[in-house]
Amino acid sequence: MIREAYACWVREPGLAEIQPVSLTAPGPDEVLVRARYSGVSRGTETLVFAGRVPADQYASMRAPFQEGEFPGPVKYGYLSVGVVEQGPPELLGRTVFCLHPHQSAYVVPVSAVVPVPEGVPAARAVLAGTVETAVNALWDAAPLVGDRVTVIGAGMVGCCVAALLARFPGVHVELVDTDSRRAGVAGALGVDFANPADARGDRDLVVHASATAAGLQQSLDLLAPEGTVIELSWYGDRPVQVSLGGAFHSGRLSVRSSQVGMVAPARRGRRSYADRLALALDLLDDPAFDALITGASRFAELPDVLARLTSGDLPALCHLITYEDGE
């Protein structure tokens, strides 16, 4: 039986370390999970690592099973995949996804884990939390057959949104990013790519995920009359300024936020958080999503990985953390 595990803590802004954790034996409604992989959510986790979570957002930014408080010490993360070592017979030995911080093993309620479908590799399953965000965004956006849609920001969230939009019949999707290297990812996902200067206009819908004021402004500028921007970016404590002159009023343009912390209003009452996460895992039965995993490091290297992702020295979409020898 696993008695001790190891977890990654942000001790203070800009400094993380691996620390031991003592585990309790799982109760009758709990499971013991041995981690195999976790994913680093580059946008949110670098804000946490840098201590840039605004004080008035401390409560809403808490992750499931987070320990400590912002700005630190805090144990954070929410993309974990592992194997159930102890628990109910129907889960024993199953690969599961859990919204849990980076930790080599953990005990959580049975309700906190979702089995990974047989056709989804364990490493790819770390994307479930991000695909869940994309699912909720599209529940909010409600794109129509034949819509012209642009996604601005080819990070993890933007790429997941683009990948799902590519499955809508008749929908033309263009992924826009300042990094031309994202063109290869766009091709793997089955969507067009453009640099900001070459982005198409007259769009029915723009999903913004670049976390920049320039990206949000361009989102508005690309809209057709009556068009909508779905805002997915998390800016932390950075102020954002956009121009609401020009066609904003005459074109009756809209900006709507999409918050993954709650189920989209159109589905509220009919879909639960568990439903949304299970759907995300089903959607990951597609090798196109492998293009979003752009690097891997061992768990012991995670403190350095967080520092390099935050500084920009390590460019990545989803950076995979491995917990087992030989992986």
C-alpha positions in Angstrom: 0.0 0.0 0.0 1.2 3.5 -0.8 1.7 5.4 2.5 3.7 8.4 1.3 3.4 10.5 -1.8 5.0 13.6 -3.2 3.4 16.9 -4.3 4.5 20.1 -6.0 4.0 23.3 -4.0 4.5 26.9 -5.0 6.2 28.1 -1.8 6.2 31.7 -2.9 5.8 33.5 -6.2 8.5 32.2 -8.6 9.6 29.3 -6.4 8.2 25.7 -6.4 9.4 22.6 -4.7 8.5 18.9 -4.3 7.4 17.9 -0.8 6.4 14.6 0.8 2.7 14.0 1.7 1.4 11.4 4.1 -1.7 9.5 2.8 -4.6 8.2 4.8 -6.2 4.9 4.0 -9.2 5.3 1.7 -12.6 5.0 3.3 -15.6 3.1 1.8 -16.5 5.9 -0.6 -12.9 6.9 -1.5 -10.2 5.7 -4.0 -6.5 5.7 -3.8 -5.1 6.8 -7.1 -1.5 6.4 -8.3 -0.6 9.1 -10.7 0.7 8.3 -14.1 0.5 11.7 -15.8 -0.5 15.3 -15.1 -0.6 18.3 -17.5 0.6 21.8 -16.9 -2.1 24.3 -17.8 0.3 27.0 -19.1 -2.0 30.0 -18.8 -3.5 29.6 -15.4 -0.7 27.8 -13.7 2.0 30.3 -14.7 -0.2 33.0 -13.2 -0.4 31.0 -10.0 3.4 30.4 -10.1 4.1 34.1 -10.6 1.7 35.1 -7.8 -0.5 37.1 -10.2 -3.9 35.9 -9.0 -5.9 39.0 -7.9 -6.8 39.0 -4.3 -10.5 39.4 -5.1 -10.3 36.2 -7.2 -8.7 33.9 -4.6 -11.9 32.1 -3.8 -13.1 31.6 -7.4 -9.6 30.5 -8.5 -9.4 27.7 -6.0 -8.8 24.3 -7.7 -10.4 21.1 -6.4 -8.2 19.6 -3.6 -6.0 22.7 -3.5 -4.1 23.1 -0.3 -2.7 26.4 1.0 -3.7 29.9 -0.1 -2.6 32.3 -2.9 -0.1 33.6 -3.4 1.6 30.8 -1.5 2.4 28.3 -0.2 -0.1 26.6 -2.4 -0.5 23.2 -4.0 -2.2 23.7 -7.3 -3.0 22.0 -10.6 -6.0 20.2 -12.0 -5.1 17.8 -14.9 -4.2 14.4 -13.4 -4.6 10.9 -14.7 -3.8 7.8 -12.7 -4.7 4.2 -11.9 -7.0 3.3 -9.0 -5.0 1.2 -6.6 -7.7 0.8 -3.9 -11.4 1.4 -4.1 -14.7 -0.2 -5.3 -14.3 -3.3 -7.4 -15.7 -1.6 -10.5 -12.9 1.0 -10.4 -10.0 -1.1 -9.2 -7.2 -1.0 -11.8 -9.1 1.5 -14.0 -7.4 4.5 -15.5 -9.2 7.7 -14.2 -9.1 11.4 -14.7 -9.2 13.7 -11.6 -9.1 17.5 -11.1 -6.2 17.2 -8.7 -2.9 19.1 -8.1 0.4 17.6 -9.3 1.0 14.7 -6.8 2.3 11.2 -7.2 -0.6 9.6 -5.4 -3.8 10.8 -3.6 -6.9 9.7 -1.9 -10.2 11.4 -3.1 -13.9 10.6 -3.0 -15.2 8.2 -5.7 -17.3 11.0 -7.1 -14.1 13.0 -7.9 -12.7 10.5 -10.5 -14.0 9.8 -14.0 -13.0 6.6 -15.8 -11.0 7.2 -19.0 -12.6 5.5 -22.0 -10.8 2.5 -23.4 -9.9 4.2 -26.7 -8.3 7.2 -25.0 -4.6 6.9 -24.1 -3.8 7.9 -20.5 -1.3 10.6 -21.6 -3.9 12.3 -23.9 -6.5 12.1 -21.1 -4.8 14.9 -19.2 -6.4 17.3 -21.7 -9.9 16.4 -20.4 -10.0 19.5 -18.1 -9.1 21.8 -21.0 -11.5 20.1 -23.4 -14.2 20.5 -20.7 -13.5 24.3 -20.8 -13.9 24.2 -24.6 -17.2 22.2 -24.3 -18.6 24.8 -22.0 -17.5 27.6 -24.3 -19.3 26.1 -27.2 -22.4 25.5 -25.1 -22.2 29.3 -24.4 -21.5 30.2 -28.0 -24.0 27.9 -29.7 -22.5 28.0 -33.2 -24.8 27.4 -36.1 -24.3 25.3 -39.2 -22.4 27.3 -41.8 -21.0 29.9 -39.3 -17.7 31.6 -40.0 -15.8 31.3 -36.8 -12.4 32.6 -35.7 -10.4 31.4 -32.7 -7.8 33.9 -31.5 -5.1 32.4 -29.4 -3.6 29.0 -30.2 -2.9 28.0 -26.7 -4.4 24.9 -25.0 -7.9 26.3 -24.7 -8.0 28.0 -28.1 -6.7 24.8 -29.8 -9.3 22.6 -28.0 -12.1 25.0 -29.1 -10.8 24.9 -32.7 -10.6 21.1 -32.6 -14.2 20.8 -31.5 -15.5 23.5 -33.9 -13.8 21.6 -36.8 -16.4 18.8 -36.3 -19.4 21.2 -36.8 -21.0 20.7 -40.3 -20.3 23.6 -42.7 -18.5 25.7 -40.1 -15.4 27.4 -41.4 -12.8 27.7 -38.6 -9.7 29.9 -38.7 -7.1 29.7 -35.8 -5.2 33.0 -35.3 -1.9 33.4 -33.4 1.2 35.5 -33.5 3.4 32.4 -33.4 3.6 31.0 -36.9 4.7 27.6 -35.5 1.1 27.0 -34.5 0.2 26.5 -38.2 1.3 22.9 -37.9 -1.0 22.4 -34.9 -3.9 24.0 -36.8 -3.3 21.6 -39.7 -3.3 18.6 -37.4 -6.6 19.8 -35.9 -8.2 20.3 -39.4 -8.6 24.1 -39.3 -7.0 27.0 -41.2 -4.3 29.2 -39.6 -3.5 32.9 -40.0 -1.2 35.4 -38.4 -3.2 38.4 -37.0 -2.4 40.6 -40.0 -3.9 38.1 -42.4 -7.0 37.1 -40.4 -10.3 37.0 -42.2 -13.1 39.4 -41.2 -16.9 39.3 -41.4 -17.0 36.6 -38.8 -20.2 35.4 -37.2 -18.4 34.3 -34.0 -15.0 34.9 -32.6 -13.7 32.9 -29.6 -11.0 34.9 -27.8 -8.3 32.9 -25.9 -5.1 34.9 -26.3 -5.2 36.7 -22.9 -4.1 39.9 -24.6 -5.8 43.3 -25.1 -4.7 43.3 -28.7 -6.4 39.9 -29.2 -9.6 41.0 -27.7 -9.6 44.2 -29.8 -9.0 42.2 -33.0 -11.8 39.8 -32.0 -14.3 42.7 -32.1 -12.7 44.1 -35.3 -13.3 40.8 -37.1 -17.0 40.5 -36.3 -19.8 40.8 -38.9 -22.8 42.9 -37.8 -24.7 41.2 -34.9 -21.6 39.0 -34.3 -20.4 37.8 -30.9 -17.1 37.4 -29.1 -16.9 34.7 -26.5 -14.2 35.7 -24.1 -12.2 32.8 -22.6 -9.1 34.6 -21.5 -8.0 34.8 -17.9 -6.0 38.0 -17.4 -5.1 37.7 -13.7 -4.3 41.1 -12.3 -3.6 42.7 -15.7 -5.8 45.6 -16.9 -7.4 45.3 -20.3 -8.3 48.2 -22.6 -10.4 48.0 -25.8 -12.0 50.5 -28.0 -15.8 50.4 -28.1 -16.2 53.1 -30.7 -16.4 52.4 -34.4 -18.8 49.5 -35.3 -19.3 48.3 -31.8 -22.7 50.1 -31.3 -23.8 50.5 -34.9 -23.0 46.8 -35.6 -24.7 45.7 -32.4 -21.7 43.6 -31.5 -21.6 41.5 -28.3 -18.9 40.3 -25.9 -19.8 37.4 -23.6 -17.7 35.7 -20.9 -17.6 32.0 -20.6 -16.7 30.7 -17.1 -15.8 27.0 -16.8 -16.6 27.1 -13.1 -20.3 26.8 -13.8 -22.3 24.8 -16.4 -23.4 27.1 -19.3 -26.9 28.5 -18.7 -28.4 26.8 -21.7 -27.5 23.4 -20.2 -28.0 24.2 -16.5 -30.5 21.8 -14.9 -30.0 19.2 -17.7 -26.2 18.7 -17.5 -23.9 18.4 -14.5 -20.2 19.0 -14.1 -19.7 15.2 -14.2 -21.6 15.1 -17.5 -19.5 17.8 -19.0 -16.2 16.0 -18.0 -17.4 12.6 -19.2 -18.3 14.2 -22.5 -14.8 15.8 -22.7 -13.2 12.4 -22.2 -15.3 10.8 -24.9 -14.4 13.6 -27.3 -10.7 12.8 -26.7 -11.0 9.6 -28.6 -9.4 11.4 -31.5 -5.6 11.3 -32.2 -5.7 14.9 -33.5 -5.5 16.0 -29.9 -2.1 14.5 -29.6 -0.8 17.6 -31.4 -1.5 19.7 -28.2 1.0 17.7 -26.1 4.2 19.5 -27.0 6.7 18.2 -24.4 7.2 16.0 -21.4 9.3 16.1 -18.2 9.6 13.9 -15.1 7.7 15.0 -12.0 11.0 15.8 -10.2 11.6 18.5 -12.9 8.2 20.2 -12.4 9.5 23.2 -10.4 12.0 24.0 -13.1 9.3 23.4 -15.8 7.0 25.9 -14.1 9.7 28.5 -14.0 10.7 28.0 -17.7 7.0 28.1 -18.8 6.4 31.3 -16.9 9.5 33.1 -18.3 8.8 31.9 -21.8 12.0 29.9 -22.1 9.9 26.7 -22.6 7.3 27.2 -25.2 4.5 24.7 -24.9 0.8 24.0 -25.3 0.2 21.2 -22.8 3.4 20.1 -21.1 3.1 16.5 -19.9 4.5 15.5 -16.5 5.3 11.8 -16.0 5.4 9.9 -12.7 6.5 6.4 -13.6 10.0 5.0 -14.5 10.5 4.7 -18.2 7.9 7.3 -19.1 
